[in-house]
Amino acid sequence: MTGDIVVGVDGSPGSRTALAWGFAEAARRRCGLCAVVGIGSAIAGSGDDRGGAGNSLFEQAAHMLRETVTETAPPGTTVRVTEEVVDQPGADALLTVAHSARMIVVGARGRGLLHRLRVGSVSASVAVHSPIPVVIARGEEPGAVPGRRPRRVAVGVDGSPNSLAALEWAAAEADQREVGLLVVHAWLAAIPLPFAEAPGELTQALEEQATTVLDDAVAQVRADLPAGLDLQRRVVPNSPTQALLAAGRECDLVVVGARGHGGFAELLLGSVSHQCMLHCPVPVAIIRRQ
């Protein structure tokens, strides 16, 4: 995949985290970074008039963007950076600029520019509508913490097309980071309520079925996985959300498909992926098959 990494910036701590994550990712991928702020909703109703308050707002946005990029850029970075102030609301601005990008990175929550727009709503909207990977950044890059070594990438799979795309993307990401990949499938949600206290034989059968789903998912993308990748599989008797949140406590990145079925039923924003966006302690990447 070609193109720059697009990062939403509003001056908040959350967007600074997203920008720092974007810089690190751009350095790994040897690509450019485009920092974007959308201000359309702050001047709604102004039409084509860019005089007075309009110009002032653009100038303030440009100054904030330039200052945030300068303060966040790692010392000595060679990442090529562009900055764009877009006369559109936050999510629309990011989706417009990112039409040829390789991914969009947003903070878990921000304050918006001048009008207190919560980036939490922007990140959810971008994740729902973006055809390219979206990363909700939080926490710190491993290199920013002295003595902390990079940890694995985790991905949730259920055999659906989007989860297979997530598996491929997560594998490539793990390979670039030179870390292992943890592939997770949760199966507790598939147990009918009447069998909440099922005999051991039924529980074993369900676990074996879940293992088959996970193995089949890996087999379907095996030819596209990086050679030498350290891949570990985990079948978890838990809800999909809890399985991924647990994985997030031991990994540096959690990857999910935009929609799934089976063990990851109703994998939509507002469900598993949304809960991961809200509660995962590390960045979450949401992938949609293109």
Backbone bond lengths (Angstrom), bond angles and torsions (degrees), N, CA, C in turn:
res aa  C-N    CA-C-N  psi(-1)  N-CA   C-N-CA  omega(-1)  CA-C   N-CA-C  phi
1 M - - - 1.451 - - 1.520 108.98 -
2 T 1.347 116.89 134.17 1.447 121.82 -179.20 1.521 110.37 -105.33
3 G 1.346 116.03 178.72 1.456 120.14 178.32 1.506 112.29 102.89
4 D 1.337 114.61 170.20 1.460 121.31 -179.68 1.521 110.90 -86.34
5 I 1.328 115.09 171.15 1.452 122.57 170.15 1.520 107.19 -95.88
6 V 1.325 117.13 123.36 1.456 122.53 -178.75 1.525 109.47 -97.19
7 V 1.318 116.90 129.52 1.464 121.83 -177.76 1.526 109.69 -122.86
8 G 1.328 116.01 129.83 1.458 121.08 175.48 1.521 110.58 -81.39
9 V 1.328 116.79 128.33 1.469 121.79 -176.16 1.528 109.41 -126.80
10 D 1.317 116.77 135.08 1.472 120.75 174.50 1.528 111.92 -138.23
11 G 1.332 116.71 8.08 1.461 120.74 179.29 1.503 115.05 87.87
12 S 1.340 117.67 -7.71 1.463 121.25 -178.81 1.524 110.53 -79.10
13 P 1.348 117.99 161.81 1.468 120.11 175.01 1.524 112.60 -55.54
14 G 1.346 116.86 -37.85 1.456 119.55 179.68 1.513 112.61 -62.41
15 S 1.331 116.89 -41.65 1.464 119.04 -179.78 1.527 111.26 -73.59
16 R 1.329 117.59 -28.38 1.466 119.66 174.70 1.529 110.34 -67.29
17 T 1.321 116.41 -37.31 1.462 119.76 174.68 1.523 110.26 -62.41
18 A 1.339 116.39 -43.54 1.466 120.60 178.33 1.520 110.69 -61.44
19 L 1.317 117.18 -41.26 1.460 121.06 -179.25 1.523 110.84 -66.10
20 A 1.337 116.72 -42.59 1.471 119.88 177.87 1.526 110.43 -62.07
21 W 1.344 116.14 -42.48 1.472 120.00 177.88 1.528 109.85 -63.01
22 G 1.339 116.56 -41.39 1.455 120.35 179.57 1.513 112.73 -63.07
23 F 1.337 116.99 -40.20 1.467 120.40 177.36 1.532 110.73 -60.80
24 A 1.340 116.37 -46.28 1.463 120.13 -179.06 1.520 110.83 -63.46
25 E 1.324 116.68 -41.35 1.463 120.56 -179.10 1.522 111.13 -68.78
26 A 1.334 117.14 -40.36 1.462 120.47 178.36 1.529 110.96 -63.43
27 A 1.334 116.36 -37.87 1.466 119.59 177.52 1.522 110.64 -64.81
28 R 1.342 117.21 -41.18 1.468 120.43 178.38 1.518 111.37 -63.45
29 R 1.328 116.01 -41.42 1.465 121.08 -176.04 1.526 112.83 -89.66
30 R 1.315 116.99 -4.67 1.465 122.13 179.49 1.531 110.88 54.88
31 C 1.316 114.91 50.93 1.458 120.96 178.80 1.512 109.14 -130.74
32 G 1.323 117.62 177.94 1.441 121.88 179.26 1.517 112.73 -87.50
33 L 1.325 115.60 170.57 1.461 122.41 178.43 1.526 108.31 -129.56
34 C 1.328 115.45 134.17 1.461 121.18 177.44 1.527 108.62 -117.25
35 A 1.325 117.03 114.69 1.467 122.56 178.78 1.523 108.39 -91.97
36 V 1.343 115.98 127.64 1.461 121.07 -171.79 1.522 110.75 -127.33
37 V 1.327 115.81 138.53 1.461 120.70 168.88 1.523 107.33 -127.96
38 G 1.330 116.30 131.79 1.452 121.66 177.47 1.516 110.17 -104.09
39 I 1.322 117.42 130.04 1.463 120.73 -175.56 1.518 112.32 -123.98
40 G 1.324 118.52 9.75 1.461 121.27 -173.92 1.507 114.39 -55.05
41 S 1.344 116.94 -45.68 1.457 119.40 -176.19 1.516 112.77 -67.66
42 A 1.334 116.76 -20.46 1.461 119.53 -179.64 1.523 112.16 -77.98
43 I 1.347 116.93 -18.01 1.458 119.62 179.98 1.510 109.76 -124.57
44 A 1.346 115.93 28.82 1.456 120.34 178.91 1.512 109.95 -58.01
45 G 1.321 114.91 137.50 1.449 119.98 178.05 1.509 113.23 89.02
46 S 1.343 117.60 -1.66 1.455 119.06 -179.77 1.514 112.11 -85.14
47 G 1.355 116.28 -6.94 1.457 120.44 177.96 1.508 111.42 61.62
48 D 1.320 116.48 -136.02 1.456 120.49 -178.62 1.524 112.10 -94.90
49 D 1.314 116.89 5.61 1.456 120.62 -178.84 1.518 110.40 -78.31
50 R 1.309 117.03 113.46 1.459 120.85 179.45 1.532 111.15 -111.13
51 G 1.317 116.72 19.50 1.449 119.65 178.24 1.507 110.61 -85.85
52 G 1.293 116.70 171.33 1.464 122.34 173.77 1.501 113.15 55.10
53 A 1.363 115.69 -118.00 1.464 121.71 -176.37 1.514 111.43 -60.85
54 G 1.363 116.08 -32.74 1.468 118.84 179.85 1.506 111.81 -61.44
55 N 1.329 116.23 -50.95 1.460 119.96 179.27 1.513 111.03 -62.05
56 S 1.341 116.38 -40.74 1.454 120.45 179.97 1.523 110.93 -59.76
57 L 1.334 116.10 -42.16 1.453 120.18 -179.65 1.520 111.16 -65.47
58 F 1.322 116.71 -43.66 1.456 119.72 177.99 1.527 110.74 -61.32
59 E 1.316 115.54 -41.79 1.469 119.16 179.84 1.519 111.26 -64.81
60 Q 1.324 117.15 -42.42 1.464 120.50 178.52 1.529 110.62 -63.82
61 A 1.328 115.97 -41.60 1.464 119.99 179.83 1.516 110.90 -64.04
62 A 1.335 116.08 -44.75 1.462 120.06 179.90 1.515 111.02 -62.99
63 H 1.347 116.40 -40.98 1.466 120.19 179.08 1.528 110.59 -64.55
64 M 1.341 116.75 -46.47 1.465 120.19 178.72 1.522 110.76 -59.19
65 L 1.324 116.84 -44.13 1.463 120.99 -177.84 1.523 110.89 -63.22
66 R 1.322 116.03 -47.43 1.468 120.99 -179.10 1.525 110.40 -61.81
67 E 1.313 116.22 -43.97 1.466 120.91 -178.74 1.526 111.41 -65.44
68 T 1.341 117.08 -42.72 1.463 120.97 -179.10 1.524 111.04 -65.30
69 V 1.330 116.89 -42.44 1.466 120.59 178.86 1.522 110.30 -63.49
70 T 1.314 116.67 -44.53 1.465 120.83 -178.84 1.525 111.51 -62.11
71 E 1.322 116.79 -42.85 1.465 120.88 -178.01 1.525 112.51 -73.08
72 T 1.322 117.04 -26.19 1.468 120.46 -173.86 1.526 112.81 -94.63
73 A 1.308 117.68 -26.22 1.465 120.96 -176.75 1.526 110.69 -58.78
74 P 1.332 118.04 131.79 1.469 120.94 178.35 1.532 110.44 -62.86
75 P 1.306 118.26 144.98 1.474 120.82 178.37 1.526 110.71 -56.41
76 G 1.309 116.40 132.65 1.456 120.70 176.31 1.512 115.43 73.74
77 T 1.344 118.25 11.79 1.452 119.46 -178.33 1.527 111.37 -62.60
78 T 1.322 115.74 145.36 1.463 121.75 177.02 1.525 111.21 -107.36
79 V 1.322 116.82 7.64 1.462 120.71 -179.80 1.529 109.76 -67.51
80 R 1.326 115.76 130.14 1.461 121.35 176.75 1.524 109.00 -75.49
81 V 1.328 117.38 127.08 1.463 122.15 -174.48 1.526 110.75 -119.90
82 T 1.325 116.23 134.03 1.456 122.32 169.38 1.525 107.95 -121.64
83 E 1.313 115.99 154.22 1.468 121.37 -178.17 1.523 109.08 -128.10
84 E 1.333 116.50 134.61 1.463 120.36 -178.73 1.518 111.09 -134.77
85 V 1.330 115.89 128.53 1.460 122.94 171.15 1.526 105.92 -103.34
86 V 1.336 116.31 119.05 1.461 121.11 -171.61 1.524 110.56 -115.59
87 D 1.324 115.72 132.66 1.463 121.12 -179.61 1.528 110.02 -82.23
88 Q 1.323 115.41 62.63 1.459 123.77 176.28 1.518 107.83 -149.09
89 P 1.334 117.41 156.59 1.469 119.35 173.15 1.530 110.63 -58.07
90 G 1.346 116.55 159.81 1.460 122.15 -172.62 1.507 116.32 -46.92
91 A 1.342 118.05 -56.24 1.460 121.11 -176.46 1.522 111.01 -64.56
92 D 1.337 117.30 -44.01 1.459 120.76 179.80 1.522 111.03 -62.58
93 A 1.312 116.09 -39.99 1.463 119.92 179.36 1.523 110.86 -61.28
94 L 1.314 117.10 -45.65 1.465 120.76 -179.37 1.520 111.61 -64.93
95 L 1.325 117.11 -43.82 1.461 120.53 -179.31 1.520 111.20 -66.23
96 T 1.322 117.44 -35.31 1.470 120.65 178.53 1.518 111.35 -67.71
97 V 1.324 117.20 -48.86 1.459 121.13 -178.22 1.520 111.38 -67.18
98 A 1.330 116.82 -31.81 1.468 120.95 -172.83 1.520 113.80 -89.11
99 H 1.330 118.73 17.64 1.463 119.60 -176.31 1.530 112.54 -60.13
100 S 1.337 118.01 -27.10 1.467 120.84 178.98 1.524 111.62 -121.49
101 A 1.335 116.96 18.21 1.462 121.18 -178.03 1.523 111.42 -83.61
102 R 1.328 116.30 171.50 1.460 120.03 178.21 1.530 111.53 -96.83
103 M 1.333 117.79 -21.60 1.458 120.55 175.22 1.520 109.65 -167.97
104 I 1.333 115.73 161.99 1.460 122.83 174.34 1.524 107.91 -116.95
105 V 1.322 116.70 135.68 1.467 121.27 178.73 1.525 108.36 -121.02
106 V 1.320 116.10 129.26 1.460 121.57 178.27 1.524 109.26 -132.74
107 G 1.330 115.54 159.26 1.454 120.22 176.57 1.513 110.69 -80.24
108 A 1.319 116.22 158.82 1.461 120.23 178.91 1.512 111.19 -65.63
109 R 1.309 117.14 -31.19 1.464 120.82 177.41 1.520 108.75 -161.76
110 G 1.316 115.74 143.15 1.463 120.27 178.70 1.507 109.88 -139.06
111 R 1.322 115.55 -163.94 1.454 118.97 -179.15 1.522 112.23 -121.73
112 G 1.318 116.03 -3.93 1.451 118.86 -177.47 1.515 110.00 75.94
113 L 1.312 116.58 173.01 1.447 120.28 -179.37 1.521 110.07 -101.94
114 L 1.322 117.29 114.28 1.461 125.19 174.30 1.518 114.39 66.69
115 H 1.340 117.84 -29.51 1.463 119.53 -176.00 1.525 111.58 -113.68
116 R 1.356 117.47 17.05 1.454 122.07 172.36 1.528 113.57 58.66
117 L 1.320 115.71 38.91 1.461 119.54 177.02 1.517 108.93 -74.29
118 R 1.306 117.93 123.77 1.461 121.45 -179.84 1.516 110.17 -76.14
119 V 1.335 116.34 123.44 1.444 120.36 179.26 1.524 110.60 -68.62
120 G 1.347 117.35 -17.69 1.456 119.14 175.94 1.511 110.99 -55.96
121 S 1.327 117.47 -41.65 1.460 120.40 178.26 1.513 111.02 -72.28
122 V 1.337 116.93 -34.22 1.457 120.98 178.00 1.525 110.52 -65.02
123 S 1.323 116.90 -46.26 1.464 119.92 -178.03 1.518 110.91 -62.22
124 A 1.327 117.69 -40.75 1.461 120.40 178.86 1.518 110.70 -64.56
125 S 1.321 117.62 -43.30 1.456 121.32 -179.53 1.525 111.27 -64.65
126 V 1.325 116.39 -43.09 1.463 120.26 178.82 1.526 110.19 -63.18
127 A 1.329 117.09 -43.32 1.460 120.89 -178.94 1.530 111.86 -63.10
128 V 1.324 117.09 -34.62 1.458 121.04 -179.90 1.524 111.14 -71.31
129 H 1.321 117.51 -39.53 1.455 120.85 -169.41 1.524 115.38 -102.72
130 S 1.312 118.10 -14.31 1.461 119.63 -175.16 1.532 112.06 -77.32
131 P 1.340 117.68 131.63 1.460 120.67 175.38 1.526 112.02 -81.50
132 I 1.341 117.42 -11.34 1.457 121.04 -179.85 1.527 109.49 -107.33
133 P 1.332 117.82 164.53 1.468 119.87 -179.13 1.523 112.96 -56.09
134 V 1.329 115.49 140.49 1.460 122.53 176.83 1.526 107.85 -121.79
135 V 1.322 116.84 129.71 1.463 121.67 178.79 1.516 108.85 -114.34
136 I 1.339 115.94 125.37 1.460 121.83 173.29 1.528 106.07 -97.13
137 A 1.314 115.67 108.76 1.468 120.84 -171.52 1.522 111.22 -90.61
138 R 1.307 115.22 140.34 1.469 122.08 170.78 1.517 107.55 -158.21
139 G 1.321 115.76 165.52 1.458 119.42 -178.47 1.516 110.83 78.25
140 E 1.320 116.55 -164.00 1.452 121.70 -177.08 1.505 110.30 -119.97
141 E 1.334 115.97 147.51 1.456 120.36 172.85 1.533 108.51 -63.32
142 P 1.359 117.87 141.54 1.463 120.15 -178.94 1.522 113.24 -51.47
143 G 1.342 117.55 -39.36 1.458 120.82 -177.96 1.515 113.54 -67.33
144 A 1.353 115.98 -17.52 1.467 119.59 -179.01 1.524 111.92 -81.86
145 V 1.318 116.81 -11.37 1.465 121.26 -179.37 1.528 108.47 -108.52
146 P 1.337 118.54 111.64 1.464 121.12 -177.79 1.529 112.05 -54.05
147 G 1.326 115.67 130.60 1.450 120.94 176.46 1.520 115.47 81.83
148 R 1.329 117.35 -7.45 1.466 119.27 -179.60 1.522 110.50 -88.67
149 R 1.317 116.28 125.35 1.458 121.12 -179.27 1.522 109.89 -91.02
150 P 1.338 117.18 150.57 1.474 120.11 177.84 1.526 110.86 -59.15
151 R 1.331 115.91 143.08 1.459 121.41 178.89 1.528 110.21 -111.87
152 R 1.314 115.99 176.53 1.455 121.52 -174.36 1.525 113.27 -65.98
153 V 1.328 114.19 166.96 1.458 122.87 169.28 1.524 106.80 -101.93
154 A 1.335 118.05 137.35 1.462 122.59 178.29 1.519 109.34 -112.78
155 V 1.340 116.45 144.88 1.460 120.90 178.21 1.523 109.47 -140.08
156 G 1.331 116.33 137.47 1.464 121.56 176.00 1.520 109.97 -92.98
157 V 1.323 117.11 132.99 1.468 121.09 -179.35 1.525 110.70 -130.62
158 D 1.345 115.29 152.64 1.455 120.60 174.14 1.523 111.63 -146.27
159 G 1.342 117.33 6.02 1.458 121.50 179.66 1.513 114.33 92.84
160 S 1.337 118.60 -9.64 1.460 121.21 178.81 1.530 109.57 -71.34
161 P 1.351 117.92 158.37 1.471 120.29 -179.09 1.519 113.90 -55.25
162 N 1.329 117.80 -43.20 1.459 119.19 -179.68 1.515 112.49 -67.98
163 S 1.330 117.45 -34.81 1.465 118.39 179.15 1.524 110.72 -71.73
164 L 1.338 117.34 -31.53 1.464 119.86 175.44 1.525 110.51 -67.84
165 A 1.339 115.91 -38.78 1.464 119.36 175.31 1.530 110.29 -63.47
166 A 1.342 116.39 -39.34 1.460 120.81 177.22 1.528 111.07 -62.93
167 L 1.323 116.20 -39.44 1.465 120.79 179.34 1.527 110.69 -63.62
168 E 1.333 117.12 -44.56 1.458 120.13 178.91 1.528 110.89 -63.15
169 W 1.331 116.26 -44.81 1.467 120.39 -178.92 1.524 110.38 -64.36
170 A 1.307 116.99 -43.85 1.469 121.18 -179.19 1.531 110.74 -63.72
171 A 1.334 116.33 -38.05 1.460 119.57 179.20 1.525 111.09 -64.22
172 A 1.332 116.16 -43.38 1.465 119.82 178.37 1.527 111.02 -64.37
173 E 1.325 116.15 -38.31 1.464 120.64 179.38 1.529 110.68 -66.25
174 A 1.326 116.83 -43.80 1.467 120.66 178.34 1.522 110.57 -61.83
175 D 1.328 116.51 -39.70 1.463 121.03 179.77 1.523 110.41 -63.99
176 Q 1.331 117.88 -42.56 1.459 121.02 178.87 1.519 112.00 -65.16
177 R 1.335 115.55 -34.86 1.466 119.83 179.53 1.526 112.10 -82.62
178 E 1.336 116.47 -9.42 1.469 122.88 -177.53 1.526 111.04 60.14
179 V 1.350 114.92 45.88 1.462 121.39 176.96 1.526 108.40 -130.07
180 G 1.320 116.01 172.93 1.454 120.90 179.46 1.525 112.07 -80.78
181 L 1.318 115.40 168.65 1.460 122.57 178.70 1.521 108.90 -120.47
182 L 1.337 115.94 127.80 1.460 122.08 177.16 1.528 108.24 -105.65
183 V 1.346 117.29 116.45 1.459 122.64 -178.81 1.529 108.25 -101.66
184 V 1.327 116.01 121.14 1.469 121.64 -171.86 1.523 110.96 -116.19
185 H 1.337 115.99 135.52 1.468 121.50 170.80 1.520 108.10 -131.95
186 A 1.345 116.56 126.86 1.459 121.49 179.08 1.517 109.80 -103.63
187 W 1.327 116.11 140.25 1.464 118.23 -173.48 1.519 114.80 -128.40
188 L 1.324 118.51 -4.81 1.466 119.92 -176.66 1.523 111.73 -61.48
189 A 1.341 117.39 -36.24 1.464 120.82 -177.43 1.517 112.60 -64.53
190 A 1.344 117.20 -16.14 1.457 120.20 -178.17 1.529 112.42 -84.80
191 I 1.335 117.86 -7.70 1.458 120.75 -178.52 1.523 110.19 -80.81
192 P 1.337 119.24 122.59 1.476 120.37 177.87 1.525 110.59 -61.33
193 L 1.313 116.36 146.61 1.458 120.74 -177.80 1.527 114.12 -55.15
194 P 1.350 120.52 -37.78 1.464 119.41 179.56 1.522 113.16 -60.28
195 F 1.347 116.10 -17.47 1.459 118.92 -176.96 1.528 111.19 -108.08
196 A 1.330 116.11 27.36 1.460 119.41 -178.42 1.518 111.78 -58.36
197 E 1.350 116.51 -29.48 1.461 120.43 175.95 1.519 108.11 -119.25
198 A 1.348 115.17 56.73 1.459 121.40 -176.57 1.522 111.05 -69.05
199 P 1.336 116.91 153.45 1.466 121.01 175.64 1.521 110.56 -60.12
200 G 1.320 115.09 160.66 1.459 120.10 -179.13 1.509 113.05 -57.30
201 E 1.343 116.98 -35.15 1.458 120.11 -178.70 1.529 111.46 -63.40
202 L 1.340 116.40 -42.00 1.459 119.93 179.64 1.523 110.55 -67.51
203 T 1.331 116.24 -42.17 1.458 119.97 178.69 1.521 110.65 -60.18
204 Q 1.346 115.43 -42.22 1.466 119.57 179.32 1.523 110.81 -64.53
205 A 1.330 116.81 -39.73 1.462 120.75 179.85 1.527 110.56 -63.94
206 L 1.339 116.47 -41.73 1.458 120.14 179.24 1.519 111.05 -65.60
207 E 1.312 116.97 -39.35 1.464 120.19 178.93 1.524 110.77 -66.40
208 E 1.335 116.40 -40.02 1.462 119.89 178.13 1.528 110.93 -64.80
209 Q 1.338 115.97 -38.62 1.457 120.26 177.40 1.531 110.21 -63.84
210 A 1.320 116.43 -42.06 1.457 120.49 178.89 1.527 111.13 -63.99
211 T 1.328 116.09 -39.70 1.462 120.31 177.99 1.524 110.60 -62.39
212 T 1.334 116.22 -38.99 1.459 120.31 178.05 1.527 111.31 -63.52
213 V 1.344 116.02 -41.28 1.473 120.05 177.81 1.522 110.04 -59.95
214 L 1.325 116.67 -45.92 1.460 120.44 -179.24 1.525 110.84 -64.38
215 D 1.335 116.80 -46.36 1.469 120.53 -179.56 1.522 111.44 -62.10
216 D 1.323 117.17 -39.91 1.467 120.77 179.48 1.522 110.53 -65.08
217 A 1.338 116.62 -39.34 1.464 120.16 179.21 1.524 110.64 -62.19
218 V 1.327 117.05 -45.49 1.457 120.52 178.67 1.521 110.48 -63.66
219 A 1.341 116.84 -41.29 1.462 120.82 -178.95 1.525 111.76 -62.12
220 Q 1.333 116.81 -35.47 1.463 120.39 -177.72 1.521 113.19 -66.29
221 V 1.319 117.22 -27.34 1.467 120.01 -178.73 1.523 112.10 -113.03
222 R 1.322 117.37 6.84 1.453 121.80 -174.91 1.524 112.24 -52.20
223 A 1.317 117.54 -41.97 1.466 120.60 -176.93 1.521 112.73 -65.15
224 D 1.332 116.95 -21.93 1.462 120.87 -177.83 1.520 113.07 -99.60
225 L 1.324 117.58 0.40 1.462 120.02 -179.85 1.526 110.14 -80.79
226 P 1.330 117.63 144.82 1.468 120.76 179.16 1.524 111.23 -60.76
227 A 1.319 116.05 141.20 1.459 120.69 178.46 1.526 109.56 -65.26
228 G 1.320 115.56 138.66 1.454 120.22 177.10 1.517 114.80 79.38
229 L 1.337 117.74 6.90 1.462 120.12 -179.74 1.525 111.16 -65.88
230 D 1.330 116.10 131.64 1.467 121.83 176.07 1.524 107.96 -81.16
231 L 1.325 117.04 97.23 1.464 122.40 -175.69 1.520 109.96 -109.02
232 Q 1.316 116.42 124.49 1.459 121.85 176.77 1.520 109.29 -118.63
233 R 1.320 117.50 143.25 1.455 122.96 -177.41 1.520 109.92 -110.90
234 R 1.336 114.17 145.19 1.459 119.05 179.86 1.528 109.77 -141.70
235 V 1.329 116.43 118.27 1.460 122.30 173.45 1.521 107.06 -99.55
236 V 1.342 116.54 122.88 1.455 120.90 -170.31 1.525 111.19 -118.17
237 P 1.338 118.72 122.93 1.468 121.20 175.69 1.520 110.52 -80.43
238 N 1.313 115.48 71.32 1.450 121.10 -175.36 1.517 108.29 -155.45
239 S 1.315 117.90 176.11 1.457 120.84 175.58 1.531 108.57 -72.58
240 P 1.331 117.53 153.17 1.465 119.83 179.19 1.521 112.79 -55.86
241 T 1.328 116.90 -43.35 1.455 120.16 -178.67 1.519 111.39 -61.56
242 Q 1.323 117.40 -48.94 1.457 120.62 -179.02 1.526 111.92 -64.78
243 A 1.337 116.48 -35.67 1.466 120.12 178.79 1.524 111.09 -63.04
244 L 1.333 116.51 -42.66 1.461 119.78 -178.76 1.526 111.90 -75.19
245 L 1.329 117.47 -36.60 1.455 119.41 177.06 1.529 110.80 -63.93
246 A 1.318 116.48 -37.66 1.464 120.12 176.77 1.524 110.38 -65.15
247 A 1.330 116.43 -41.91 1.468 120.09 177.88 1.521 110.64 -62.43
248 G 1.331 116.30 -35.33 1.456 120.16 -180.00 1.514 113.65 -64.14
249 R 1.324 116.99 -22.65 1.460 119.76 179.95 1.524 112.29 -78.00
250 E 1.326 116.52 -10.52 1.464 119.41 -179.97 1.524 112.67 -124.99
251 C 1.331 117.63 5.33 1.459 122.29 -179.47 1.524 110.40 -126.83
252 D 1.326 117.16 169.10 1.458 121.75 179.63 1.519 113.12 -98.00
253 L 1.320 117.42 -11.82 1.456 121.10 -178.40 1.521 109.01 -156.43
254 V 1.339 117.03 136.42 1.462 122.71 175.66 1.522 107.94 -114.03
255 V 1.331 116.58 132.59 1.459 122.26 -176.84 1.525 109.11 -119.84
256 V 1.329 116.35 132.09 1.472 121.17 178.31 1.520 109.50 -134.63
257 G 1.325 116.11 154.38 1.452 121.14 173.05 1.518 109.95 -79.99
258 A 1.325 116.06 156.42 1.460 119.99 -178.50 1.517 112.14 -69.71
259 R 1.298 116.94 -22.49 1.468 120.41 178.71 1.518 107.95 -156.84
260 G 1.336 117.31 144.79 1.456 120.53 179.75 1.505 111.74 -147.41
261 H 1.330 116.11 -169.02 1.461 121.13 177.03 1.519 108.10 -151.75
262 G 1.306 117.35 -175.11 1.457 120.58 178.93 1.513 110.63 62.26
263 G 1.373 115.94 -127.68 1.457 120.92 -177.79 1.510 113.52 -59.62
264 F 1.321 117.44 -23.63 1.451 120.82 177.19 1.529 108.92 -113.75
265 A 1.351 115.95 52.17 1.459 122.48 -176.89 1.521 111.46 -58.16
266 E 1.318 115.83 144.02 1.459 123.68 176.15 1.526 112.13 54.71
267 L 1.337 115.24 43.65 1.460 119.47 -179.36 1.525 108.73 -77.74
268 L 1.308 116.21 80.77 1.452 124.68 179.85 1.523 108.03 -125.94
269 L 1.319 116.54 162.43 1.453 118.26 170.57 1.518 107.65 -60.46
270 G 1.304 118.07 132.30 1.447 122.39 -173.36 1.513 110.12 103.02
271 S 1.334 116.90 -12.10 1.457 121.38 178.16 1.528 108.31 -117.70
272 V 1.342 117.11 -124.68 1.465 120.06 -174.55 1.528 111.92 -61.62
273 S 1.329 116.43 -50.73 1.463 118.86 -177.66 1.523 111.37 -62.40
274 H 1.326 116.42 -38.18 1.465 119.65 178.85 1.522 111.00 -65.54
275 Q 1.327 117.09 -42.43 1.460 120.37 178.42 1.522 111.36 -63.63
276 C 1.327 116.73 -37.31 1.465 119.92 176.45 1.520 110.41 -65.87
277 M 1.342 116.62 -41.04 1.458 120.53 176.77 1.522 111.24 -57.64
278 L 1.323 116.16 -39.52 1.456 120.89 -175.76 1.520 113.24 -78.56
279 H 1.339 116.89 -38.38 1.463 119.57 -165.56 1.525 115.35 -119.22
280 C 1.322 118.91 -11.50 1.463 119.18 -178.02 1.531 110.00 -68.26
281 P 1.328 118.83 136.41 1.469 120.74 -177.06 1.524 113.51 -76.95
282 V 1.329 117.24 -8.74 1.472 121.54 -178.43 1.526 109.48 -126.40
283 P 1.326 117.97 170.01 1.467 120.07 179.12 1.534 112.29 -56.91
284 V 1.333 114.86 147.28 1.466 122.13 178.14 1.521 108.98 -121.38
285 A 1.328 116.41 128.93 1.463 121.90 176.86 1.520 108.55 -105.81
286 I 1.337 116.66 130.33 1.451 122.26 179.27 1.528 108.07 -111.43
287 I 1.331 115.75 122.99 1.456 122.00 -171.55 1.521 111.12 -116.96
288 R 1.323 115.59 137.04 1.465 121.66 175.60 1.526 108.21 -124.13
289 R 1.339 116.60 131.91 1.462 119.44 179.21 1.521 109.98 -62.42
290 Q 1.345 115.24 132.50 1.459 119.72 -177.77 1.528 110.92 -95.20
